[in-house]
């Protein structure tokens, strides 16, 4: 059994993160020893030394991705103040509450989604879903779920959103996939769904708020109600 030195561990970690970057940029099909070596600026022999086969490489890439997700959520947590950022103290109370709820939802969305614009998020989800076809990646994601949820749980608690981390992550993921298929803004759609789920589903505050579709007017015509006079007229006609 090979004993890894500290330098060896760092080298292996560098290769694992290079593999993770390759998966997220091009998809799991791009994951080969040669491509990872090129991504990391390393020799091919280095990847085959540290990773016995592609499953071993994929498992390491998945673990590195989980580590990066948790670190990203932790960065979001570090930028928050207790109870989320305060709204304008001179604004009406209901306005301040709406702003605070919106900022709380935004913080959770930021913790779950990768940085970047909608195109970056789309690519991320495309390749993430494609990873389900790689059992080694899928197992690594499942093993690391608790690590990510633990950090998101702290974000949710800090902003007072009132949802379990697993539910918040599932809502954001579902909202993004739905928005991608309908060409809607991703972050604003996820934010709106979080607010709906916590019972604060009024239109979010902000320039990028997703407008709600007004309910269709009721076009059903009620049947006329019979009156006593109508009854008397009917009896006279029959007589």
C-alpha positions in Angstrom: 0.0 0.0 0.0 1.4 3.4 -1.0 1.8 5.9 1.8 1.0 9.4 0.6 3.1 12.3 1.8 1.7 15.8 2.4 3.0 16.8 -1.0 1.4 13.8 -2.5 -2.0 14.6 -0.9 -1.8 18.1 -2.2 -1.0 16.9 -5.7 -3.9 14.4 -5.6 -6.3 17.1 -4.4 -5.2 19.4 -7.2 -5.9 16.7 -9.7 -9.3 16.0 -8.1 -10.3 19.6 -8.4 -9.1 19.8 -12.0 -11.3 16.8 -12.7 -14.2 18.5 -11.0 -13.7 21.6 -13.1 -13.7 19.5 -16.2 -16.9 17.8 -15.3 -18.7 21.1 -14.6 -17.5 22.7 -17.7 -17.8 19.8 -20.3 -19.7 17.1 -18.5 -18.7 13.7 -17.1 -18.0 12.2 -20.5 -14.9 14.4 -20.7 -13.5 12.7 -17.6 -10.3 10.9 -18.8 -6.9 10.6 -17.3 -5.4 12.5 -20.2 -7.9 15.3 -20.1 -7.5 15.7 -16.3 -3.7 15.8 -16.7 -4.0 18.6 -19.3 -6.5 20.5 -17.1 -4.2 20.3 -14.1 -1.0 20.9 -16.1 0.3 17.6 -14.9 1.8 14.5 -16.6 -0.4 11.6 -17.6 1.6 9.4 -15.3 0.6 11.5 -12.3 -3.1 10.9 -12.8 -2.6 7.2 -13.3 -0.4 7.1 -10.2 -3.0 8.7 -7.9 -6.1 7.2 -9.5 -6.2 3.6 -10.4 -9.1 3.9 -12.9 -11.8 6.2 -14.1 -14.2 5.3 -11.3 -11.5 6.3 -8.8 -11.0 9.5 -10.7 -14.8 10.2 -10.9 -15.2 9.6 -7.2 -12.4 12.0 -6.4 -14.0 14.6 -8.7 -17.3 14.2 -7.0 -15.8 14.6 -3.6 -14.0 17.8 -4.8 -17.2 19.2 -6.2 -19.0 18.6 -2.9 -16.1 20.3 -1.1 -16.4 23.3 -3.5 -20.2 23.5 -3.0 -19.8 23.6 0.8 -17.1 26.2 0.6 -19.3 28.4 -1.6 -22.2 28.2 0.8 -19.8 29.0 3.7 -18.6 32.1 1.8 -22.2 33.2 1.5 -22.7 32.6 5.2 -19.6 34.7 6.0 -21.1 37.7 4.1 -24.3 37.7 6.2 -25.1 39.6 9.3 -27.4 38.2 11.9 -31.0 38.2 10.7 -29.8 39.2 7.2 -29.1 42.7 6.1 -31.4 45.3 7.7 -33.7 47.3 5.4 -33.9 51.0 5.4 -34.9 51.9 9.0 -37.0 54.9 7.8 -39.1 52.7 5.5 -42.6 51.6 6.7 -42.5 48.4 8.8 -44.3 46.2 6.2 -41.8 47.4 3.5 -38.8 46.6 5.8 -40.2 43.2 6.5 -40.7 42.5 2.8 -37.2 43.6 2.0 -35.7 41.5 4.8 -37.6 38.4 3.6 -36.5 38.9 0.0 -32.9 39.3 1.1 -33.2 36.2 3.2 -34.4 34.2 0.2 -31.7 35.7 -2.0 -29.1 34.6 0.5 -30.3 31.0 0.4 -30.4 31.1 -3.4 -26.9 32.4 -3.5 -25.7 29.7 -1.1 -27.2 26.9 -3.3 -26.5 28.1 -6.8 -23.0 28.6 -8.3 -21.8 32.1 -9.0 -22.3 33.6 -12.4 -25.1 34.6 -14.7 -28.0 32.4 -16.0 -25.8 30.9 -18.7 -23.3 29.8 -16.1 -26.0 28.3 -13.9 -27.6 26.5 -16.9 -24.2 24.9 -17.8 -23.8 23.9 -14.2 -27.2 22.1 -14.1 -26.8 20.5 -17.5 -23.5 18.8 -16.5 -24.7 18.1 -13.0 -27.7 16.2 -14.3 -25.5 14.4 -16.7 -23.4 13.2 -13.8 -26.3 10.9 -12.8 -25.2 8.6 -15.6 -21.9 8.1 -13.8 -22.4 5.9 -10.7 -19.1 6.9 -9.0 -20.0 10.6 -9.3 -23.5 10.0 -8.0 -22.2 8.0 -5.0 -19.8 10.9 -4.2 -22.7 13.4 -4.4 -24.8 11.3 -2.1 -22.0 10.8 0.4 -21.4 14.6 0.5 -25.0 15.7 0.7 -24.9 16.1 4.5 -21.7 18.2 4.3 -23.4 20.7 2.0 -26.7 20.7 3.8 -25.0 21.4 7.1 -23.7 24.7 5.7 -26.9 25.6 4.0 -28.7 24.9 7.3 -26.6 27.6 8.9 -27.4 30.1 6.2 -31.1 29.3 6.5 -30.9 29.7 10.3 -28.9 33.0 10.0 -31.5 34.6 7.8 -34.5 33.1 9.6 -36.1 31.7 6.5 -37.8 28.9 8.4 -37.1 25.9 6.2 -35.0 22.7 6.6 -31.9 22.9 4.5 -32.8 19.8 2.4 -36.2 21.4 1.6 -34.6 24.8 0.7 -32.1 23.1 -1.6 -34.8 21.0 -3.3 -36.9 24.1 -3.8 -34.1 26.0 -5.4 -33.1 23.1 -7.6 -36.6 22.5 -8.7 -37.3 26.2 -9.4 -34.1 26.4 -11.5 -34.9 23.4 -13.6 -38.4 24.6 -14.2 -37.2 28.1 -15.1 -34.6 26.7 -17.5 -37.3 24.9 -19.4 -39.5 28.0 -19.6 -36.8 30.7 -20.3 -37.5 32.5 -17.0 -34.9 34.3 -14.8 -33.3 31.6 -12.7 -32.5 33.3 -9.4 -35.7 35.4 -9.3 -37.8 32.3 -9.9 -36.0 30.4 -7.1 -36.4 33.3 -4.8 -40.2 33.6 -5.5 -40.7 29.9 -4.8 -38.8 30.1 -1.5 -41.0 33.0 -0.5 -44.2 31.1 -1.5 -43.0 28.1 0.5 -42.6 30.2 3.7 -46.0 31.8 3.3 -44.6 35.2 2.2 -45.5 34.8 -1.5 -46.2 38.4 -2.4 -44.2 39.9 -5.3 -40.5 40.1 -4.3 -39.0 43.5 -3.8 -36.4 44.5 -6.5 -36.0 45.3 -10.1 -35.6 41.6 -11.1 -38.7 40.4 -9.3 -40.7 37.9 -11.2 -44.1 39.3 -12.0 -47.0 37.2 -11.0 -49.7 36.3 -13.6 -53.0 37.8 -12.5 -55.8 35.4 -11.9 -58.2 35.1 -14.8 -61.5 36.9 -14.2 -64.5 34.7 -13.4 -66.6 34.6 -16.6 -69.2 32.2 -15.2 -72.7 33.8 -15.4 -74.8 33.0 -12.3 -78.3 31.7 -13.0 -81.0 34.2 -12.2 -82.7 33.7 -8.9 -86.4 33.1 -9.0 -88.6 35.6 -7.2 -92.0 35.4 -5.7 -93.3 37.7 -8.5 -92.0 35.3 -11.1 -93.9 32.5 -9.4 -97.2 34.4 -9.3 -96.8 35.2 -13.0 -96.3 31.6 -13.9 -99.4 30.5 -11.9 -101.5 33.1 -13.7 -100.3 31.8 -17.1 -101.1 28.2 -16.3 -104.6 29.3 -15.1 
